[in-house]
Amino acid sequence: MRKRLILAILLCFSINSLAYELDAYAKPVPYYHYVSDLSVLLKKSAERNHWDFSKDNQGNYFSRLLYKSYDINTQLMINNNTVTIKLLSANRVNCSRRCSVDQDVVQGWLLNFRRAIAFDVTLAVKKSALIESLQLKSD
Amino acid sequence: MQLKQLFGGLLLLISLTAVAKPTKLIIENMIKRQSSDSRINSVHREIPHYSTNLAAIKYEILEGMITTRGYKWVLEGEGDGFVLARFDYRGDTTIIKIEYDTALVQLKYHDAWGDYVCKKVSAGICYKNARGYYNYTKNLRKSIEQRLGML
């Protein structure tokens, strides 16, 4: 009985330690003036993480992930030189058993996607700093 | 009333300006059972460098962020004399403010979610946090220090 109780407590802690902060992915990624063609950057970030990237006639950006029987749809909101990932839907498709949506899995993939966008923004800012530093050197 | 608000705003501006500069780390005894001095030093000790080119320093900081051993840090924001670096790993997030000027670079605690929320912060120095915070952020500091050594 005591062993089971200890096991249950340990299990609770281990689950808690892997739980994602709710909507940590939804914090805007600022890109300031460093990104000249945002569409190219977002496409690159999306495709590197196996997301499909699309743009509609109104200029809205969307991304979709079909992976491990999950179908996740998002819109990439652009506002004041920031990109925010907005979750539109998360469903399971073509699954035979255990078809519930694990929110931790969804949050994890969304966070990875946000990280991929932020990484490409970091590269753009780094490139700009390099150009500026070389200009300062030559002056 | 307006004079009071103006004075308050001025004080806030002065305090923000004062905080936003890297300084020599002096570890205080803030609380009982705070993290060890070596851990605090490993993250928050200032990094001296020999460049006056601020753009070059910023470039090396960003390069250090994305080449950190184990896990990359990405840009979360920037301002005059600082960049914010973010680290997301297994549901925990840490945001570090990396301040720089023509003499020093210093990492300061900015924000966190999950296990790495600092229990005691003073002027951007985190005096009590989980071991993981010091381990992961130590790698970032080391990576930036190596890059700055190339200047």
Contacts between the chains, C-beta under 8 A, distances in Angstrom:
chain1	res1	chain2	res2	distance
A	17	B	90	7.4
A	17	B	91	7.3
A	17	B	115	6.9
A	18	B	90	6.0
A	18	B	91	5.6
A	19	B	91	5.5
A	20	B	91	4.3
A	21	B	91	6.5
A	21	B	92	7.9
A	21	B	93	6.3
A	21	B	113	4.1
A	21	B	114	5.7
A	24	B	88	7.0
A	24	B	93	5.7
A	24	B	113	6.2
A	30	B	76	7.9
A	30	B	77	5.5
A	30	B	78	8.0
A	32	B	78	7.2
A	104	B	91	7.7
A	108	B	91	7.7
A	111	B	88	5.5
A	114	B	88	7.9
A	115	B	74	6.0
A	115	B	88	5.8
A	118	B	74	3.9
A	118	B	75	6.1
A	118	B	76	7.0
A	118	B	86	6.8
A	119	B	66	7.0
A	119	B	72	6.6
A	119	B	74	5.0
A	121	B	74	7.6
A	121	B	75	5.8
A	122	B	62	6.0
A	122	B	65	6.7
A	122	B	66	5.9
A	122	B	74	5.0
A	122	B	75	4.2
A	123	B	66	7.4
A	125	B	62	6.2
A	125	B	75	5.7
A	125	B	78	7.1
A	126	B	59	6.0
A	126	B	62	4.1
A	126	B	63	6.4
A	126	B	66	7.5
A	129	B	55	5.1
A	129	B	56	7.6
A	129	B	58	4.5
A	129	B	59	4.0
A	129	B	62	6.3
A	130	B	55	7.8
A	130	B	59	5.0
A	132	B	55	3.8
A	133	B	53	5.4
A	133	B	55	3.8
A	133	B	56	3.8
A	133	B	58	7.8
A	133	B	59	5.5
A	135	B	55	7.9
A	136	B	53	5.2
A	136	B	55	5.7
A	136	B	56	7.4
A	137	B	53	6.7
A	137	B	56	7.7
